[in-house]
């Protein structure tokens, strides 16, 4: 992939983490854009690559590239991307969010997933929380049928003004419906924003239908990374600082508990770098 193949639209937290990975992988951007020009200029200065676009180009004259990463989170751009594809200016558009209207829905590491991407299409990657939980559950349910799943997302700050512990909205159940719809009726999800800037944990609880032994779960987690490369079983207690710049989608804290057929544990992820690592994996797959 060369500098004429890749562009970034949106220079927020995910865009910044994606830029870091692009530089680490010796890739180059043809151009970058953010509606906040100052934010895009900071990105360009930090990563020293990509022409800076000062306004959105018309769809018919869109700068030709193979792949655009839309890290803006802007749902209103979907019609614009559809027009860009109609003019055949881009082969692939990657959305770093859940978008039910996208042509393709991709979540890296799902059990038995066989993705297919046609040229000239829009691919939605889902959310960071979805990428943390759903592939893990897809592997777990092949060995241990869940009777009930509950998940409280402990999410770092999404903004820079309110530094309190508070409930926020989550689309995790909708992401589950996209990929594992048969589990939505037994799932409860809740999200809380914590006064920390980075590093996310999912407080996951699962009741199983059939009797399960703790040593069976232990063996499952020990061997899971053989089949699910984006999983890591930690050998130590984890905190939000320890997961920063980790590329995995899901890191299981060593202090998980199991009693009376009930699992409880923390699943960690760097919600910026870990999620952006899957963007890079998808780009490689599209190659």
C-alpha positions as CSV (number, residue, x, y, z in Angstrom):
1,X,0.0,0.0,0.0
2,X,1.6,3.3,-1.0
3,X,0.8,7.0,-0.3
4,X,-1.6,7.2,-3.2
5,X,-3.8,4.4,-1.8
6,X,-4.9,5.7,1.6
7,X,-6.7,8.8,3.1
8,X,-8.0,9.7,6.5
9,X,-11.2,11.7,7.2
10,X,-11.5,12.7,10.8
11,X,-8.6,13.5,13.2
12,X,-10.1,12.9,16.6
13,X,-9.0,10.2,19.0
14,X,-9.5,7.2,16.7
15,X,-8.0,9.2,13.8
16,X,-5.0,10.1,15.8
17,X,-4.5,6.4,16.9
18,X,-4.9,5.3,13.3
19,X,-2.3,7.8,12.2
20,X,0.1,6.4,14.8
21,X,-0.4,2.9,13.5
22,X,0.0,4.0,9.9
23,X,3.3,5.6,10.7
24,X,4.5,2.5,12.7
25,X,3.6,0.3,9.7
26,X,5.6,2.5,7.3
27,X,2.4,3.5,5.4
28,X,1.7,7.0,4.1
29,X,-1.4,9.0,3.7
30,X,-2.2,10.8,0.5
31,X,-4.4,13.4,2.4
32,X,-6.2,14.1,5.6
33,X,-9.3,16.1,6.4
34,X,-11.2,17.1,9.5
35,X,-14.0,19.7,9.6
36,X,-11.9,21.2,12.5
37,X,-9.0,22.4,10.4
38,X,-6.9,23.1,13.5
39,X,-7.3,19.5,14.6
40,X,-6.2,18.3,11.1
41,X,-3.2,20.6,11.1
42,X,-2.1,19.2,14.4
43,X,-2.4,15.7,13.1
44,X,-0.4,16.6,10.0
45,X,2.3,18.2,12.2
46,X,2.5,15.2,14.5
47,X,2.7,12.6,11.8
48,X,4.3,14.6,9.1
49,X,2.4,13.1,6.2
50,X,-0.7,13.7,4.0
51,X,-1.8,16.7,2.1
52,X,-4.2,18.8,4.3
53,X,-7.6,19.4,2.7
54,X,-9.2,22.6,3.9
55,X,-12.8,21.7,2.7
56,X,-14.7,18.6,1.7
57,X,-14.2,18.0,-2.1
58,X,-17.2,17.5,-4.4
59,X,-18.0,13.8,-4.9
60,X,-17.3,14.1,-8.6
61,X,-13.8,15.5,-8.1
62,X,-12.9,13.6,-5.0
63,X,-9.1,12.9,-4.7
64,X,-8.7,9.4,-6.1
65,X,-7.5,6.8,-3.5
66,X,-8.0,3.2,-3.0
67,X,-9.2,3.4,0.7
68,X,-10.7,6.1,2.8
69,X,-10.9,5.7,6.6
70,X,-13.8,7.7,7.9
71,X,-13.0,8.2,11.6
72,X,-15.3,11.2,12.0
73,X,-18.2,9.4,13.5
74,X,-20.5,11.5,11.4
75,X,-23.6,9.5,10.4
76,X,-24.7,12.2,7.9
77,X,-21.7,11.4,5.7
78,X,-23.2,8.1,4.4
79,X,-25.0,9.8,1.5
80,X,-21.8,11.6,0.5
81,X,-19.8,8.4,0.5
82,X,-22.4,6.8,-1.6
83,X,-22.0,9.5,-4.2
84,X,-18.2,9.3,-4.1
85,X,-18.4,5.6,-4.8
86,X,-20.8,6.2,-7.7
87,X,-18.2,8.3,-9.3
88,X,-15.6,5.5,-8.8
89,X,-13.2,7.8,-7.0
90,X,-12.6,5.2,-4.2
91,X,-12.6,1.4,-3.9
92,X,-13.2,1.0,-0.2
93,X,-14.6,3.2,2.5
94,X,-14.1,2.1,6.1
95,X,-16.4,3.5,8.8
96,X,-15.0,3.3,12.3
97,X,-18.4,3.0,13.9
98,X,-21.6,0.9,13.7
99,X,-23.6,1.8,10.6
100,X,-26.5,-0.6,9.8
101,X,-26.9,0.9,6.3
102,X,-23.3,0.0,5.3
103,X,-22.8,-2.5,2.5
104,X,-20.5,-4.7,4.7
105,X,-20.3,-5.3,8.5
106,X,-17.0,-6.5,9.7
107,X,-15.8,-7.4,13.2
108,X,-12.3,-8.9,13.4
109,X,-12.0,-12.2,15.1
110,X,-15.6,-13.5,15.0
111,X,-15.7,-17.2,15.2
112,X,-16.1,-18.8,11.7
113,X,-16.5,-15.4,10.0
114,X,-15.8,-15.4,6.3
115,X,-15.9,-11.8,5.2
116,X,-16.4,-10.8,1.6
117,X,-15.9,-7.2,0.4
118,X,-16.9,-6.1,-3.0
119,X,-15.1,-3.1,-4.6
120,X,-16.9,0.2,-4.4
121,X,-18.5,-0.5,-1.1
122,X,-18.8,0.9,2.5
123,X,-17.7,-1.3,5.4
124,X,-18.7,-0.7,9.0
125,X,-16.4,-1.9,11.7
126,X,-18.7,-1.5,14.6
127,X,-17.7,0.2,17.9
128,X,-14.7,-0.3,20.1
129,X,-16.9,-1.9,22.7
130,X,-18.4,-4.3,20.1
131,X,-15.0,-5.3,18.9
132,X,-14.0,-6.0,22.6
133,X,-16.9,-8.1,23.5
134,X,-18.6,-9.7,20.5
135,X,-15.8,-11.8,19.0
136,X,-14.9,-13.1,22.5
137,X,-18.6,-14.2,23.0
138,X,-18.7,-15.8,19.6
139,X,-15.8,-18.1,20.6
140,X,-17.1,-18.7,24.1
141,X,-20.5,-19.8,23.1
142,X,-19.1,-22.6,20.9
143,X,-18.0,-24.4,24.1
144,X,-20.2,-23.0,26.8
145,X,-23.8,-22.1,26.0
146,X,-24.8,-18.9,27.9
147,X,-28.1,-18.5,29.6
148,X,-27.7,-14.8,30.4
149,X,-25.1,-12.2,29.6
150,X,-24.8,-8.8,31.3
151,X,-22.1,-6.2,30.5
152,X,-21.3,-2.9,32.1
153,X,-19.0,-0.8,30.0
154,X,-16.5,1.3,32.0
155,X,-15.7,3.8,29.3
156,X,-13.1,6.6,29.5
157,X,-14.1,10.2,28.8
158,X,-15.7,10.9,25.4
159,X,-15.4,14.6,26.1
160,X,-13.2,17.0,28.0
161,X,-15.6,19.0,30.1
162,X,-17.5,16.8,32.5
163,X,-15.3,14.8,35.0
164,X,-17.8,12.8,36.8
165,X,-19.0,9.2,37.0
166,X,-22.2,9.0,34.9
167,X,-24.4,6.8,32.7
168,X,-24.0,7.2,29.0
169,X,-25.7,5.6,26.0
170,X,-24.4,2.4,24.4
171,X,-25.2,0.7,21.1
172,X,-23.6,-2.6,22.2
173,X,-26.8,-4.6,22.1
174,X,-27.4,-3.3,18.6
175,X,-23.9,-4.5,17.6
176,X,-24.7,-7.9,19.1
177,X,-27.9,-8.0,17.1
178,X,-25.8,-7.3,13.9
179,X,-23.5,-10.3,14.5
180,X,-25.0,-12.7,17.1
181,X,-28.7,-12.0,16.9
182,X,-29.6,-15.2,18.6
183,X,-28.1,-13.8,21.9
184,X,-29.8,-10.5,22.0
185,X,-32.8,-11.7,24.2
186,X,-30.4,-12.9,26.9
187,X,-28.2,-9.8,26.9
188,X,-28.3,-6.7,29.1
189,X,-25.9,-3.8,28.5
190,X,-25.1,-0.6,30.3
191,X,-22.4,2.0,29.9
192,X,-20.8,4.4,32.4
193,X,-18.3,7.1,31.6
194,X,-15.4,7.3,34.1
195,X,-13.1,10.3,34.7
196,X,-10.1,8.8,33.0
197,X,-8.9,9.7,29.5
198,X,-8.1,6.3,28.0
199,X,-8.3,2.6,28.6
200,X,-11.7,0.8,28.7
201,X,-13.0,-2.2,30.7
202,X,-16.1,-4.3,30.2
203,X,-17.4,-5.8,33.5
204,X,-18.8,-9.0,32.0
205,X,-21.1,-11.5,33.8
206,X,-22.3,-14.8,32.2
207,X,-24.6,-17.5,33.6
208,X,-24.3,-20.8,31.7
209,X,-27.1,-23.1,30.7
210,X,-25.3,-26.3,31.4
211,X,-22.9,-27.2,34.3
212,X,-19.4,-25.7,33.7
213,X,-16.3,-26.4,35.8
214,X,-13.8,-23.6,36.5
215,X,-10.9,-25.6,35.2
216,X,-12.8,-25.9,31.9
217,X,-13.0,-22.2,31.6
218,X,-9.4,-21.8,32.6
219,X,-8.3,-24.1,29.8
220,X,-10.5,-22.3,27.4
221,X,-9.0,-18.9,28.1
222,X,-5.5,-20.3,28.1
223,X,-5.9,-21.7,24.6
224,X,-8.2,-19.1,23.1
225,X,-5.5,-17.0,21.5
226,X,-4.6,-20.0,19.3
227,X,-7.9,-19.5,17.5
228,X,-8.6,-15.8,18.3
229,X,-5.4,-13.8,17.7
230,X,-6.8,-10.6,19.1
231,X,-7.3,-12.0,22.6
232,X,-4.8,-11.9,25.5
233,X,-5.1,-13.6,28.9
234,X,-3.2,-11.3,31.3
235,X,-0.8,-12.8,33.9
236,X,-1.3,-9.8,36.2
237,X,-4.0,-7.5,37.5
238,X,-4.7,-4.9,34.8
239,X,-5.6,-1.2,35.0
240,X,-6.3,1.5,32.4
241,X,-2.7,2.6,32.2
242,X,-1.4,-0.9,31.5
243,X,-3.5,-1.4,28.4
244,X,-2.5,1.8,26.7
245,X,-0.9,1.0,23.3
246,X,-1.8,-2.6,23.5
247,X,-3.1,-3.9,20.1
248,X,-5.4,-6.6,21.3
249,X,-9.2,-6.3,21.1
250,X,-9.8,-8.1,24.4
251,X,-7.5,-8.5,27.4
252,X,-8.8,-10.8,30.2
253,X,-7.8,-9.6,33.7
254,X,-6.3,-12.4,35.8
255,X,-8.7,-11.8,38.6
256,X,-11.8,-13.2,37.0
257,X,-14.2,-15.2,39.2
258,X,-16.4,-18.2,38.8
259,X,-19.0,-19.7,41.2
260,X,-22.3,-21.5,40.9
261,X,-22.0,-21.6,37.1
262,X,-21.5,-17.9,37.0
263,X,-18.5,-16.1,35.4
264,X,-17.5,-12.5,36.3
265,X,-14.5,-10.8,34.9
266,X,-13.0,-7.6,33.5
267,X,-12.2,-7.5,29.7
268,X,-9.9,-4.6,28.9
269,X,-9.0,-2.7,25.7
270,X,-7.2,0.4,24.7
271,X,-10.3,1.9,23.1
272,X,-8.1,4.0,20.8
273,X,-5.0,2.0,19.8
274,X,-6.6,-1.5,20.2
275,X,-9.6,-0.5,18.0
276,X,-7.4,1.3,15.5
277,X,-5.3,-1.9,15.2
278,X,-8.3,-3.7,13.7
279,X,-8.6,-0.9,11.2
280,X,-5.1,-1.7,10.0
281,X,-5.9,-5.4,9.9
282,X,-9.0,-4.7,7.7
283,X,-6.9,-2.6,5.4
284,X,-4.5,-5.5,5.0
285,X,-7.3,-7.8,4.3
286,X,-8.7,-5.5,1.6
287,X,-5.3,-5.6,-0.1
